[in-house]
Amino acid sequence: MTERQQRIVCAFDQRSPRVSEFDIHELVYETLHLQEHEVVMIQIGVSRRHVYIKFRDPQRMQAILTATQGQEDFRHENGEISEVLIGAVGLRMRRVRVVSLPPKWKTRP
């Protein structure tokens, strides 16, 4: 459970150009000023508009969230500026309905 609490998501504006590997490098090291030893993993979302960063230290993650106040401007290689929303990735409770459960499995909340 703590693994998810040490991750942030950087969501690029939908109108921005697709994010390249170079853009992600610039975001992590130049915009957010993270060092290599502070980051465990970087993952690119399927839409190439979300970048997930997993931190070694939850305090450093919290410091980034506080310093950016949930938003940062990013300049792409072509000079275009995109708004990047930054937030913590957490576990959320979800209600799931399952159809055709056997009667012995049905319970009331």
ABEGO torsion letter per residue (X at the ends): XAAAAABBBBBBBAABBBBBAAAAAAAAAAAAGBBAAABABBBBBAAGABBBBBBABAAAAAAAAAAAGGBBBBBBAAGBBBBBBBBBBBBBBBBBBBBGBBAAABBBX
